[in-house]
Amino acid sequence: MQFRLCEDFEFWWPVSVQLPHPDKTGEVLGQDFEARFLMLDQDRLAELEREGQEVLLQAIVKDWRLVEGDDGDEMPFSSDNFAKCLP
C-alpha cells in the first residue's frame, strides 16, 4: 500500500475492557471489541484531553463492531449508545 495523505484518517483498532465480574467477587472479566478511531494532531489531542476523558472519547471514537446488547443482538454504534458506555 502506498502512503496516502488524507485530511481525516480513521482506523480500526482492538479494544480490551476489564470489568468487575458480575458473579465472582474480586475477579475481573475481560471483554473485547473493535473501534474505529479518528487520528488527531498533537495540539487537538491535548486540547481535548484538557476537556476530559468523555469529551476526548466522543471526539475520536467513530464506530464499533463486535458490541452486543443485553439481548445478545449486535448493538449499532450511535452517540447515544456510546454515551451509555462512558463512566
PyMOL commands that set and color helices and strands:
alter all, ss='L'
color gray80, all
select helices_A, chain A and resi 42-51+53-60+79-85
alter helices_A, ss='H'
color red, helices_A
select strands_A, chain A and resi 10-20+28-38+61-65
alter strands_A, ss='S'
color yellow, strands_A
deselect
rebuild
show_as cartoon
